[in-house]
Structures are given as C-alpha cells and as structure tokens.
C-alpha cells in the first residue's frame, strides 16, 4: 500500500527551487496556487516541479492561473 501524497514535502521542495506557491491537495493531484509574483516560465523549472511532486507521492500537478483578461475575448 502506498502512502498518501505529502503536501508539506512538496512545499519544502518547491521552496528550495525558489517557487513561491501554496500547495493544495485534491486526491493524488497537487494544485499549485502561485503566491506573489510566482511564475513558471522556464521548462527546466517546470520539469523539476513535476519531479518534486512525484517524489512527494503525487500523480499529477496542476497550476491555478490568476484571474486576468480572457485572451479569447480579444
């Protein structure tokens, strides 16, 4: 039997990567909510985030995007 995902471990790993976000747990999904001006522009950082989530027992990661203009409305 596998252990449940560890949000605290993921939060620590993200902090070590310099990623400022809140970690919410939805089953095996890690929902990352950016805090401040957090951004995830570079593919290497995104890959490390996914690896950190898997290491903490999560099956997948989702990023909550801030409210902003709808690009389709444009």
N, CA, C and O of each residue as an XYZ file, in Angstrom:
296
protein
N       0.847     -1.183      0.000
C       0.000      0.000      0.000
C       0.888      1.240      0.000
O       1.818      1.340      0.801
N       0.607      2.177     -0.889
C       1.431      3.385     -0.963
C       0.942      4.428      0.033
O      -0.226      4.437      0.422
N       1.848      5.299      0.434
C       1.471      6.344      1.379
C       0.817      7.498      0.631
O       1.043      7.675     -0.566
N       0.005      8.282      1.336
C      -0.668      9.409      0.686
C       0.328     10.485      0.287
O       1.424     10.555      0.844
N      -0.042     11.321     -0.670
C       0.836     12.423     -1.072
C       1.154     13.326      0.119
O       0.332     13.506      1.018
N       2.352     13.882      0.106
C       2.837     14.711      1.218
C       2.981     16.159      0.754
O       3.989     16.533      0.154
N       1.955     16.971      1.040
C       1.955     18.374      0.621
C       3.076     19.159      1.280
O       3.651     20.051      0.655
N       3.397     18.848      2.524
C       4.476     19.562      3.221
C       5.826     19.307      2.557
O       6.627     20.227      2.393
N       6.073     18.061      2.176
C       7.331     17.726      1.499
C       7.418     18.445      0.157
O       8.480     18.942     -0.219
N       6.301     18.498     -0.562
C       6.305     19.194     -1.846
C       6.529     20.687     -1.638
O       7.296     21.301     -2.380
N       5.883     21.273     -0.657
C       6.058     22.707     -0.383
C       7.518     23.025     -0.068
O       8.043     24.041     -0.523
N       8.176     22.159      0.710
C       9.596     22.369      1.028
C      10.454     22.272     -0.232
O      11.368     23.074     -0.430
N      10.159     21.293     -1.080
C      10.922     21.122     -2.320
C      10.720     22.319     -3.244
O      11.670     22.775     -3.882
N       9.508     22.825     -3.322
C       9.242     23.985     -4.169
C       9.959     25.216     -3.636
O      10.491     26.015     -4.407
N       9.971     25.365     -2.328
C      10.693     26.486     -1.720
C      12.179     26.411     -2.063
O      12.803     27.428     -2.364
N      12.745     25.199     -2.017
C      14.158     25.024     -2.354
C      14.426     25.370     -3.821
O      15.533     25.777     -4.174
N      13.406     25.206     -4.675
C      13.539     25.559     -6.090
C      13.298     27.052     -6.326
O      13.495     27.554     -7.433
N      12.871     27.752     -5.276
C      12.577     29.169     -5.424
C      11.201     29.435     -6.002
O      10.945     30.516     -6.532
N      10.314     28.453     -5.901
C       8.960     28.571     -6.432
C       8.014     28.921     -5.283
O       7.834     28.137     -4.351
N       7.412     30.113     -5.365
C       6.524     30.579     -4.307
C       5.079     30.232     -4.652
O       4.467     30.868     -5.511
N       4.537     29.214     -3.974
C       3.148     28.865     -4.196
C       2.601     28.059     -3.026
O       3.342     27.454     -2.252
N       1.292     28.075     -2.929
C       0.582     27.271     -1.945
C       0.303     25.922     -2.596
O       0.010     25.859     -3.790
N       0.390     24.846     -1.822
C       0.097     23.514     -2.340
C      -1.238     23.063     -1.767
O      -1.410     22.987     -0.551
N      -2.172     22.768     -2.646
C      -3.466     22.204     -2.234
C      -3.533     20.782     -2.754
O      -3.013     20.478     -3.828
N      -4.172     19.918     -1.994
C      -4.244     18.502     -2.352
C      -5.665     18.143     -2.757
O      -6.621     18.401     -2.025
N      -5.786     17.549     -3.923
C      -7.049     17.010     -4.421
C      -6.787     15.551     -4.782
O      -6.525     15.234     -5.942
N      -6.857     14.666     -3.795
C      -6.520     13.265     -4.026
C      -5.038     13.148     -4.337
O      -4.198     13.538     -3.526
N      -4.709     12.611     -5.517
C      -3.309     12.465     -5.923
C      -2.838     13.633     -6.786
O      -1.758     13.582     -7.374
N      -3.660     14.692     -6.859
C      -3.324     15.884     -7.634
C      -2.789     16.966     -6.710
O      -3.398     17.275     -5.686
N      -1.644     17.542     -7.075
C      -1.105     18.703     -6.363
C      -1.541     19.935     -7.144
O      -1.143     20.123     -8.293
N      -2.357     20.767     -6.518
C      -2.798     22.009     -7.137
C      -1.917     23.129     -6.603
O      -1.943     23.430     -5.409
N      -1.145     23.737     -7.476
C      -0.225     24.803     -7.078
C      -0.876     26.152     -7.334
O      -1.295     26.459     -8.450
N      -0.952     26.950     -6.273
C      -1.546     28.276     -6.356
C      -0.425     29.286     -6.146
O       0.076     29.426     -5.031
N      -0.024     29.993     -7.204
C       1.086     30.944     -7.083
C       0.802     32.016     -6.029
O      -0.326     32.488     -5.888
N       1.841     32.382     -5.300
C       1.737     33.479     -4.345
C       2.656     34.598     -4.820
O       3.716     34.341     -5.391
N       2.254     35.807     -4.587
C       3.070     36.929     -5.031
C       3.178     36.938     -6.542
O       2.179     36.796     -7.248
N       4.370     37.102     -7.025
C       4.592     37.178     -8.473
C       5.227     35.897     -9.010
O       6.043     35.941     -9.931
N       4.849     34.762     -8.432
C       5.412     33.484     -8.876
C       5.121     33.268    -10.359
O       4.028     33.562    -10.844
N       6.105     32.756    -11.054
C       5.952     32.444    -12.469
C       6.711     31.155    -12.758
O       7.660     30.816    -12.051
N       6.303     30.455    -13.771
C       6.915     29.175    -14.123
C       7.293     29.178    -15.603
O       6.865     28.299    -16.352
N       8.093     30.162    -16.030
C       8.342     30.312    -17.459
C       9.307     29.304    -18.052
O       9.236     28.994    -19.242
N      10.203     28.793    -17.233
C      11.268     28.007    -17.854
C      11.006     26.509    -17.728
O      10.668     26.020    -16.650
N      11.165     25.780    -18.839
C      10.843     24.363    -18.884
C      11.620     23.525    -17.864
O      11.095     22.537    -17.351
N      12.841     23.903    -17.571
C      13.637     23.140    -16.600
C      12.992     23.232    -15.219
O      12.894     22.229    -14.512
N      12.555     24.425    -14.834
C      11.881     24.595    -13.541
C      10.576     23.812    -13.516
O      10.271     23.157    -12.519
N       9.815     23.866    -14.579
C       8.551     23.111    -14.630
C       8.812     21.614    -14.495
O       8.075     20.916    -13.797
N       9.840     21.124    -15.147
C      10.180     19.702    -15.048
C      10.567     19.339    -13.611
O      10.185     18.281    -13.110
N      11.322     20.217    -12.954
C      11.713     19.967    -11.558
C      10.503     19.991    -10.628
O      10.449     19.239     -9.655
N       9.537     20.852    -10.926
C       8.310     20.894    -10.127
C       7.572     19.560    -10.235
O       7.130     19.007     -9.228
N       7.443     19.055    -11.445
C       6.761     17.769    -11.649
C       7.519     16.646    -10.943
O       6.900     15.795    -10.304
N       8.825     16.629    -11.045
C       9.634     15.613    -10.365
C       9.455     15.701     -8.855
O       9.320     14.676     -8.186
N       9.452     16.915     -8.312
C       9.271     17.100     -6.868
C       7.906     16.593     -6.435
O       7.777     15.980     -5.376
N       6.886     16.845     -7.248
C       5.538     16.371     -6.923
C       5.488     14.850     -6.923
O       4.889     14.253     -6.030
N       6.099     14.226     -7.896
C       6.126     12.751     -7.938
C       6.883     12.186     -6.744
O       6.466     11.194     -6.147
N       8.007     12.829     -6.396
C       8.783     12.380     -5.239
C       7.978     12.488     -3.948
O       8.197     11.719     -3.012
N       7.039     13.447     -3.895
C       6.212     13.638     -2.706
C       4.949     12.774     -2.754
O       4.101     12.872     -1.867
N       4.816     11.932     -3.781
C       3.707     10.983     -3.839
C       2.514     11.416     -4.675
O       1.472     10.762     -4.642
N       2.646     12.505     -5.422
C       1.544     12.967     -6.259
C       1.617     12.329     -7.637
O       2.703     12.052     -8.146
N       0.449     12.096     -8.241
C       0.391     11.526     -9.584
C       0.478     12.608    -10.650
O       0.980     12.370    -11.749
N      -0.019     13.811    -10.316
C      -0.001     14.895    -11.294
C      -0.012     16.250    -10.598
O      -0.263     16.359     -9.398
N       0.270     17.278    -11.397
C       0.369     18.644    -10.894
C      -0.495     19.540    -11.779
O      -0.541     19.383    -12.999
N      -1.169     20.471    -11.139
C      -1.948     21.458    -11.868
C      -1.596     22.834    -11.323
O      -1.350     22.993    -10.128
N      -1.573     23.815    -12.196
C      -1.251     25.178    -11.802
C      -2.498     26.027    -11.926
O      -3.096     26.107    -12.998
N      -2.894     26.663    -10.829
C      -4.034     27.568    -10.877
C      -3.547     28.909    -11.415
O      -2.656     29.533    -10.839
N      -4.126     29.336    -12.500
C      -3.728     30.588    -13.112
C      -4.496     31.740    -12.470
O      -5.668     31.587    -12.127
N      -3.847     32.885    -12.306
C      -4.537     34.041    -11.728
C      -5.597     34.562    -12.682
O      -5.505     34.378    -13.896
N      -6.605     35.215    -12.117
C      -7.616     35.848    -12.963
C      -6.965     36.940    -13.788
O      -6.087     37.653    -13.302
N      -7.375     37.069    -14.982
C      -6.824     38.093    -15.858
C      -7.678     38.191    -17.094
O      -8.724     37.548    -17.179
N      -7.255     38.979    -18.046
C      -8.049     39.108    -19.269
C      -8.150     37.789    -20.008
O      -7.198     37.010    -20.052
N      -9.294     37.555    -20.575
C      -9.527     36.346    -21.364
C      -8.961     36.556    -22.759
O      -9.472     37.385    -23.511
N      -7.891     35.804    -23.125
C      -7.275     36.018    -24.432
C      -8.240     35.737    -25.590
O      -8.070     36.279    -26.682
N      -9.240     34.900    -25.357
C     -10.200     34.579    -26.417
C     -11.178     35.723    -26.648
O     -11.832     35.787    -27.688
N     -11.277     36.635    -25.666
C     -12.229     37.741    -25.786
C     -11.702     38.856    -26.690
O     -12.446     39.758    -27.074
N     -10.437     38.787    -27.018
C      -9.736     39.781    -27.662
C      -9.859     40.441    -28.858
O      -9.047     41.314    -29.167
